[in-house]
Amino acid sequence: MAKQLGGIDLNDFLAAEQLELPNRYAKVFRSFQAAYQRVDTKNESKKLRWIKTIELKKQKGVTVTQISKALNIDVGNINAYLKHGEIDRLSLEKATKIMKYLYSL
């Protein structure tokens, strides 16, 4: 793909601060850039939720089992997520659900 972009690595191309593109191409490029970086963005969001959730869990004194029963989420997945930081074990939606639950207590 670098050859098709004139020797530019795709990641370098996407990281470019200012690209001189005509408006009709800029819109398409921004859409492509958002889709290409979506996984990284989602993982960063889950990581931030994990950090806040750990903090809330300590403050509230809630156990993994209590969270699992209240939200009907597999206790093993919650445990791996909270204790070991395995953010890939839960979806962004479930990570958000856990964080909101802890806020509500």
C-alpha positions as CSV (number, residue, x, y, z in Angstrom):
1,M,0.0,0.0,0.0
2,A,2.9,2.3,0.7
3,K,3.8,2.0,-3.0
4,Q,0.3,3.2,-4.0
5,L,0.7,6.2,-1.7
6,G,3.9,7.2,-3.3
7,G,6.1,5.5,-0.7
8,I,4.3,7.0,2.3
9,D,3.4,4.6,5.1
10,L,-0.4,4.6,5.7
11,N,0.0,5.4,9.4
12,D,2.3,8.4,8.6
13,F,-0.2,9.5,6.0
14,L,-3.1,9.3,8.5
15,A,-1.1,11.1,11.2
16,A,-0.3,14.1,8.9
17,E,-1.7,17.2,10.6
18,Q,-2.5,19.1,7.5
19,L,-3.2,17.6,4.2
20,E,-3.9,19.8,1.2
21,L,-6.9,18.1,-0.3
22,P,-9.8,19.5,-2.2
23,N,-13.0,19.6,-0.1
24,R,-14.6,16.7,-1.8
25,Y,-11.6,14.4,-1.1
26,A,-11.1,15.8,2.4
27,K,-14.5,14.6,3.5
28,V,-13.9,11.1,2.2
29,F,-10.4,11.0,3.7
30,R,-11.8,12.0,7.2
31,S,-14.4,9.2,7.0
32,F,-11.7,6.7,6.0
33,Q,-9.4,8.0,8.8
34,A,-12.2,7.6,11.4
35,A,-13.0,4.1,10.3
36,Y,-9.3,3.1,10.2
37,Q,-8.7,4.4,13.7
38,R,-11.9,3.1,15.2
39,V,-10.4,0.1,16.9
40,D,-7.7,2.2,18.6
41,T,-10.3,4.7,19.7
42,K,-12.6,2.1,21.1
43,N,-9.7,0.4,23.0
44,E,-8.6,3.8,24.4
45,S,-12.2,4.4,25.5
46,K,-12.3,1.0,27.2
47,K,-9.0,1.7,28.9
48,L,-10.2,5.0,30.3
49,R,-13.4,3.3,31.6
50,W,-11.4,0.5,33.2
51,I,-9.3,3.1,35.1
52,K,-12.4,4.9,36.4
53,T,-14.1,1.6,37.2
54,I,-11.2,0.3,39.3
55,E,-11.3,3.6,41.2
56,L,-15.0,3.5,41.8
57,K,-14.9,-0.2,42.7
58,K,-12.4,0.6,45.5
59,Q,-14.3,3.6,46.7
60,K,-17.7,1.7,46.8
61,G,-16.3,-1.6,48.1
62,V,-18.2,-3.6,45.6
63,T,-17.2,-7.2,44.7
64,V,-17.0,-8.7,41.2
65,T,-19.7,-11.1,42.2
66,Q,-22.1,-8.3,43.1
67,I,-21.4,-6.5,39.8
68,S,-22.0,-9.7,37.9
69,K,-25.3,-10.5,39.6
70,A,-26.6,-6.9,39.3
71,L,-25.8,-6.6,35.6
72,N,-26.1,-10.2,34.5
73,I,-22.5,-10.2,33.0
74,D,-20.3,-13.3,33.2
75,V,-18.2,-13.1,36.4
76,G,-15.1,-14.5,34.7
77,N,-15.1,-11.7,32.1
78,I,-15.6,-9.0,34.7
79,N,-12.9,-10.5,36.8
80,A,-10.4,-10.6,33.9
81,Y,-11.4,-7.0,33.0
82,L,-11.1,-5.6,36.4
83,K,-8.3,-7.5,38.0
84,H,-6.1,-8.1,35.1
85,G,-6.9,-5.2,32.8
86,E,-8.0,-7.4,29.9
87,I,-10.0,-4.8,28.1
88,D,-10.7,-7.1,25.2
89,R,-12.8,-9.4,27.5
90,L,-15.7,-6.9,27.5
91,S,-17.4,-4.8,24.9
92,L,-17.4,-1.1,25.2
93,E,-21.1,-1.2,26.0
94,K,-20.6,-3.6,28.9
95,A,-17.6,-1.6,30.2
96,T,-19.8,1.5,30.2
97,K,-22.6,-0.4,31.9
98,I,-20.3,-1.5,34.7
99,M,-18.9,2.0,35.2
100,K,-22.4,3.6,35.2
101,Y,-23.6,0.9,37.7
102,L,-20.7,1.8,40.1
103,Y,-21.5,5.5,39.7
104,S,-25.1,4.9,40.7
105,L,-24.2,3.3,44.0
